[in-house]
Amino acid sequence: MHDYVKNLAKVVRAAREEDHLSQAALAEQIGCDEQEAAEILSAIEYLLALIHKGGNSNE
């Protein structure tokens, strides 16, 4: 996993914890269940990887 993907996960978790939210509470706030919230983060990580790869013609 690339560093920028790990950093995204850390930033999201830190922001959630700063607001004293569990993953389930965050999911409830955005109107989905906990599994969907995890899938959203995975999708964002995948999109970041595609963007990074697309921006680097050497890969």
N, C-alpha and C positions, 0 to 999 in steps of 0.2 A: 504494500500500500504506500502511495506517495505521501510525503510529508504534509503537503497542503490538504490532503484528505484527512489525515490524522489531526491536523490543526483545526479543521472545520468541526470535527467531532468534539474536540476539546472546547472550542469556543461555544458551541451549542450547549454542551453540558454545563460549562461554567455559568453561562447566562441563566440556564434553567435553575441551577443550584443557588445562584445569587438571589433569585426570586423565590427561593424555598419551594420549588415545584418538583414533584416526582415526575417521572416520564408519563405516568397515567394521568396526573393532573394537567400536564401540558397538553396531552392528547385531548382531554376533555375540553380544554379551553379553545383548541383549534377545531373542535367538532368532529373528532374521529376517535377510534379506539387506539390502544397502545401499540398494537401490531401495525396499524396503518401509519402511525407516527414514525415508527422505526423504518417502515418501507419508504416513507417520504425522504427521510435522511439518506437512506441508501440510494434513492434515485438522484438526489442532489449530488452525492459523492460521485456517482457514475457520470452525471453530466459534467461535473468539474473535470473529471479525468478526460472526457472527450474534448472539452474545450482546451485543456492543457495540451493534449496530443495534437489537436488541430492547429494550435498556435506555434507548434514546433515542427517544422518541415523535416527535421533530421530524424524523427521517430517514425 
